[in-house]
């Protein structure tokens, strides 16, 4: 890894792992009373000593979420442009050795999918591809961004690591965010599950979010795929990565996601079982230690879990998602070409009704270029 500061931050995460085993209820109470943005505080909240204080953690997380985000939950939709991928990630339904049909959306189809999402009222879209390949290369992704930005004020990408010049080009075309999960910060496990392909380059992936911020990207979303490796170590490393980016690029935004591995995905079994209570605790702990960072939850999660987390730590959620290529226009019929199964298939009306019933306000549009232009004027 070239970046010594980031490497050092991750070393601190590894050192904080020991604190998780030795934390006391008194330490948990002290952190709950005055949480701080440091990995030591997070370690205390992740310890089993905090298990008897989950209600207090949830209450504090909700209050902090409200004071920084109001009662709002920002909504977005993912749009899968292509499922071609040369990658060999053992946990992914798009891996090159999976027997499934491959396709990419052509120009007119991208328009059709975007229209379907626009029709839902959403104005925030995330464009996804697999690893860089001839069928879905940088030019193809850039075209997708260009088309989407004509209709959507907020366009993000979740694709392959790029050069700084490529990120800068996406920004020019109207892209405002990059989502790129490290998947696992455990180096040995990373090598094991990324069997072949460009994604085997751990350092390139780790440094990509920073590269995008240097290129002028407004925000980056990072995450770990919980279940691949020791979840406590993953949470600590993810926290340190976020804190590093937030401090160094303080004018930009950092978002954090908490995907957990679906065991059935591609026939792959999670090494670590991630229960609801544990995941909720992690999200609340992140909210306490990073009160102003958007925390994201996708439709991978079941409705009951999503409902309980909305506004209680989580401030941004995907909705009405389709994880197959062309999934919006075909009404979600899809085929065998989903990257992963979604567990919350509620329509947008039903989901928003749930938010309203909880006193929360769904936000369909959270960004406009005029805000940036106004700031620059
Ligand atoms: S996780 Fe990404 S790179 Fe890996 S196989 Fe799936 S789509 Fe390809």
Boltz pocket constraint, residues with backbone or C-beta under 6 A from the ligand:
constraints:
  - pocket:
      binder: B
      contacts: [[A, 84], [A, 85], [A, 86], [A, 87], [A, 88], [A, 89], [A, 92], [A, 93], [A, 94], [A, 95], [A, 96], [A, 129], [A, 130], [A, 131], [A, 199]]
      max_distance: 6.0
